[in-house]
Amino acid sequence: MKIALLSRNPDLYSHRRLQEAAEERGHEMDIIDHLKCYINITSHRPAIFYQGNKIEGYDAVIPRIGASVTFFGTAVLRQFEVMGVYPLNESVAVARSRDKLRSLQLLARKGIGLPVTVFAHRTGQASHILELLDGAPVVIKLLEGTQGQGVMLGETDKSAESIIQAFGKLNAHILVQEFVKEAKGEDIRCLVIGDRVVASMLRKGKEGDFRSNLHRGGSAESIRITPAERSTAVSAAKAMGLNVCGVDLLRSNHGPVVMEVNSSPGLEGVETATKIDIAGKIIQFIEKDAVQKRTKTRGRG
């Protein structure tokens, strides 16, 4: 197979591993900077151009699109789809998962466990928001924040109200969520491929930080998850329509709750913690799923 990997940084661990895994299994992979692409949307002959050349002959595309360029990146991915190239994750699913509010609403509609969450914009009703959450402590997030940025902990009602009001003055959309004390600053990252959790790790925040993001100094170790956690992770991936994703869970007193579904999960942390060849499993999934999708398409013809 000839595979395109959409990425702005070919040197990232995840992208190098995917290329290595593809080549080990006899495939050809090109890493394409999606921001340097331009597309021809003409009917009957859609095309993508990269560095002056027409992109042709690809069997599959792996989107590794940064959150800050989601709009343009998904447009390029959608053009691959229009051209009949198999996408590991479809453009609509990537866009859906990047919209934090929409993704939470979709998960809630499917009955998937979530922390109690209130969405607001420039509100003067900070005290009422806290009442809906049974008071502080609460986690306050900028809707557009990523990788732990724009996330604050309101430990008391007074401090939480101040943060909510401050974000309101920034003309910002915010999510206010219950703080799951029993999680003790830990979360679980489940790596889902297809309808299976293929690896999971427990992430712990550095001392004094309630956020567990590895790039912020947290640590990770392999963990055995419960059947309920496994089912929740797979259900969350299906609700988003993602074939491959990272699902972040907290262990709460009322069962697993989903914090986020990441359509471009990093591979370094989970491969290091679990010693599982995630990149190889992703390529194997593409081999199987792309063929099945082509067979179904031909059958409809």
N, C-alpha and C positions, 0 to 999 in steps of 0.2 A: 504494500500500500504506500501511497504518497500522502503524507500528512503535513498540514500547515499548523503551526503553533503561533497563535497571535499573542505577542508579548513585546513590551518596550525594552526589556532587559534580558538578553539571552544568557547573561552570566549568573542569574539567580539559581540557587541550588535546585529548586523545583523544576526549572526549565532545562537545566543540564541533565537532571535525572530522567526526565521524560524523553529527551533526545537520546540518551544512552539506552534506555529501555526499548525504544522504538528500533534503534539500529541493531541492538542485540537480537531482536526478533525478525530481522531482515527487512525492515521498512526504511523508507527515506523520509526524513523530517526536515522541513525548512522553518526557521524562526522568522516571523514577519512582524515588523513594527506596524501595528494597525493605524497609528497616527500618520504614517507616511503613505498610506493607501489612498486612492481616490477611485470612485465608482461611477460606472456608466449605467444608468437606470433604464435605458432604452428598452422598450418592449421587444420580446423575442430574442434579444441578444445582450442580456445583462453581462457586465464584465467588471473586474477589479483590476486596477493597475497599481504596480508597486515599483518604485525606482524607474519609472518609464516603461516598464515591461508589463504585458498582460499576464495575469495569473491564470494558469490553466493546468489541468491534469491532476488536481487533488481529489483524493477519495474521502478524506476526513479533515476536520478542522477542530483544534483544541483551543478554546478561548481562555486566555489568562489576562483578562482585561482589568486594569486598575480602576478603583472606585471613582477616581477624579475624572476619568475619561469614559465613563460608562455609556453616555449617549452616542459618541462617535464610534466607540468600539463595538457596541451592539449593532450599529448601522452597518459596519463592515461585515460583521458575523452574519447578519440577516442577508446581505448580498451573496455570501457564500451559499446560504440556504436556498436562495432564489436560483442559484446556478446548479443546484442539485447535489451539493457537497454535504456529506453527513456531519452534523455538529455533535461533539461530545455532550455539550449543554446547549440547548436552543437559546436563541437571542431573547425570546420573550421570558424564558425562565431566569436568565441572568438578570434582566432588567427588573423582574418581579422580586427577586431576592435582594437586590440592591436598595429597593425602596423599603426602609425599615418599617414604616407604618403599614404599608400594603401587605408586607409579608406577615406581620403580626395579625392583621385582620384575617388573612387567609388561613393562618394556623388556628386562630380562634374559631373560625367557621367550621373547621374540620374537627373541633373538639380536642385539639392537642394541648397539653399542659403548658401554661404560660404564667409568668409572674403577673400579679395584678398591675395593670398599666393604664395611665391616663395620658392622653395627647392634648397638648394645648399650644396656644399662640398668643403672645402679648396679653396674657390674662392678668386681671387684677384680683382673681379669685384663688390666690395661692392657698389660703387657709382651707377653702372647700376642697381643693385638690388633695390636700393632705388628709382631710377627713375621709375621702373616698378610699384612701390607702391605709386607713387606721393609724395615721400619724407616722412620724419619723421613727427610725431612720428610713430614708428613701434614696434611690439612685436617680439622678437627674442627668439626662443625656440630650445633647444636641442631635436632632434628627440626621444631620449631615455628617456627624462625626464618624471616624473610623479608627480601628486599632487602638481603642482605649482613649483616644483624644476626644475632648468635649464631653467627658463623663465625670461627674462629681458626686460625692456622697454627702447628703444632708443628714447629719447625725442627730440634730434636734429640730423641732418644729420651727424655731426661730431661724436657724441657719438655712434650713430647707426653703423657707419662705423667701429669704434674702437671695438665694441662688435663683429661684424661679423668677423673681421679680427682675433680677439683673439680666437673665437671659431674655426676658420679655422686652427689656429696653434695647436689646440688640436686634429686635424684629426677627427673632428666631423661633423656629418650630422646636418644641421640646417634648420628650417623653419622660414621664415621672413613673418610676416603678418601685414596687415593694422591694426592700432589701432582705434577701433571704439569709438571715443570720446563721441558720444551721449549716449553710454551705461552707462557712468558715474561710471565705476568700479563695475557695477552690472551685473549679469547674471541670467538666469532662468534654473533651473534643472527640466526637465520633466521626470517623471517616467512612462515608457511605459511597459504595459503588454499586449501581443498579439497585437491587432490592436487598442488599446485605451491608451490615456494618463489618468492614474488613479489618479495622484497627480502632483502638480507643486509647486515650491517654488522659491522665489526671494532671491538670495544670494548677500550680499554686503561685499566688502572687508573692512578690518579694516582701520582706518584712515591712509592715506598716502600710502596704498598698492593697486595697480590696480588689483591684483589677488583676486578672491572672494572665494577661497577655505575655507571651514569651519574650517578645522584643522589648518589653519594658522591664526585663530583669527577672521574670518568673521562671519557674522550673517545671519539668514534666517527667512523668514516669508512666509506664504501661499499667493498665488497670483492667480488671475483669468487670464488665458491666452486667447489670441485671436484665432479665427478659423484658421488663417494663421499659428500661432505658433503651434497649435495642429496638423495641417496637416504636417508641417515641421518635427516635432518630430516623428510622426508615419512613415513618409516616410524615415527618416534617419534610424530608427530601421529596417525597411524592407530592405533597401539597404545593411545593414550589415548582415541581416539574423538572427537577434536576437529576441527571444520571450520576453525577459525581459532585460531592459537596462535603463540607465539614459542618456538623451540627453541634453547637455548643449547648450543653445541658448543665443545670444545677440540680443538686439533690436537695429537695425541699421536704418538709414534713408531710406534704400532701402529694408526694411523688415527684418524678422528674419534670422539670419545666425547661422549655426551650428559650435560650437567650438570643440566639442568632443562627442563621443558616448562611454559610459562606460558599459562594459558587466557585471561588478560586482558592481553595485552601492551600496553605503552604505545606510542603512535604517534609521539610528538614526536621522539624520538631517531632512529628509522629513517626517518621522512619527511624530516627535516632532513638526514640524512647521505646519503640516496639520491636525494632529490628525486622520489620516487615517490608517487603519490596512493594510499596504502594504504586510507584511509577509503573512497574511491570504489570501489576493488576489492572491499572487504567488502560494500558495498551492492549492487554488481553480482552478487556471489555469492549474496546473499540472494534477489535477484529470480529468479535462475535455479533455485537449489536448492529454494526454497519452492514454486515452481510444480511442479517435478518430483515433490516429495514429495506434494503434493496430488493430482496425477494418478495416482500409484501407489496412494494411499489409495482414491481413487474406483474404480480398477480392481479393487481387492480386494473392494469392496462389490458 
